[in-house]
């Protein structure tokens, strides 16, 4: 794999180590519970594997870069304005993990002055590596990848996700699915792991992917992967993607206007 930066090497090492830990829990089983501080706690799960993996990742990063900030989903609040920021999701797809579905990932990204510099998305259950660095392309295992080349919605699958909201945001997503299907796309897929959904846009398996609410750890590595694979990532309103909680639309580029028309047309109030 012809891609390398010092930060990327640390990210790969941290993802590999976390993956080994996570797979021990996956094989042996672990309890899951709701996040008590989440208003949708019934659906938003966490496990000991999430917590231990995030501690491990942060420790590995800080051994090499003790002055860098770490933002993690579970334990590390991190400063989004830090000049050197690592954004970590120890297990993206915890609900899949908790239910013994082998579709989850470790996601680690390094940002310098607010700009994504490198990222790793690793599914340890399938030994799938999605690796990227600014200016060095997007790689799946040992192969450089690109987004789909099609210009027609009628030729693609569209990935999507649901936030934990079971109200207006869920209804908006369902309405967008309905309208996309009426555009004769091949189908939709709700896989439950945003980082891998973005990776699938980068590899050309999805023509596009959208979700009306994601946090930075959900898309920090995946957005750079899509961009380095030749795709486009914006908010669901079509504006530049901020490093904040937001909606995300990723595509191969040519399909972006058509998908954006549908997704923006159902954008929940306030987003």
Residue, then its C-alpha position, 0 to 999 in steps of 0.5 A: x500500500x503506497x501511502x504513508x504519513x507519521x500520523x497515519x502509521x500511529x492511526x493504523x497501529x491504534x486501530x489494529x490494537x483496538x481491533x484485537x481487543x474488540x474481537x475478544x469481546x465479540x467472540x466471548x460476548x459482552x453486556x450492552x446497556x443504554x447511554x444514560x445521558x441520551x434522550x433516546x437511550x433505549x436505542x443508543x447502546x454502549x458496551x465495555x468494549x467501546x470504553x476499553x477500546x477508546x482508552x487504548x486508542x487514546x493511550x497509543x496516540x498520546x504516546x507519540x503525540x502527548x500534546x495532541x487533543x483527542x475527541x472520542x465518542x465515549x470518554x474524551x471531550x476533545x477541543x474541536x478547535x485544537x490545532x492537532x486533533x484526533x477524532x475517534x469512534x472506538x466501535x462505529x456500529x455498536x448496535x451491530x456489535x452488540x447483536x453479533x452482526x460482524x459489520x462495525x468498525x474502528x474509525x480514527x482520523x487526524x485533523x490539523x488546523x481543522x482539516x482532515x489529514x489522514x484516516x483509518x476505518x477498520x472492520x476487524x471482524x472481516x480484516x477490511x482496511x480503508x485507509x486514506x491520507x490527504x493527497x495520497x488517495x483512498x485505499x481498500x486493503x492493498x488496492x487504490x479505489x475510486x468512487x463509482x463513475x456512473x452519472x445516472x441514479x438508475x444505476x446505483x445503490x444509495x446508503x442511508x442511516x437513521x439517527x436515534x430519533x424516532x420522530x420527525x427525523x425518522x419520518x424525513x428519512x423515510x420520505x427521502x427513501x420513498x422519493x429516491x426509490x421513485x427515481x428508480x435507484x437500484x435500492x437503498x441499504x441501511x447498514x448501521x455503520x456510518x464510517x463504512x457507509x462512507x467507505x462504500x461510497x469511496x469504493x464505488x459500492x454506493x453511488x451516494x449515502x446520506x444521514x440527517x444527523x451525525x457527529x464528527x466521530x461518525x464521519x471524520x475519517x470517512x469524509x476524507x476517504x470519499x474525497x480522496x477517492x474522487x467523491x464529494x461530501x457536503x451537509x444535507x443542505x448542500x453546504x460545506x461540511x463543518x466539524x460539528x454535529x450535522x447531516x451528511x451527504x456523500x456521493x461520487x460527485x456527478x450524482x450529488x445534485x440529484x440526490x441533494x434535491x431529494x435529501x434537501x427537500x425533506x430536511x428536518x426543520x432546524x437542520 
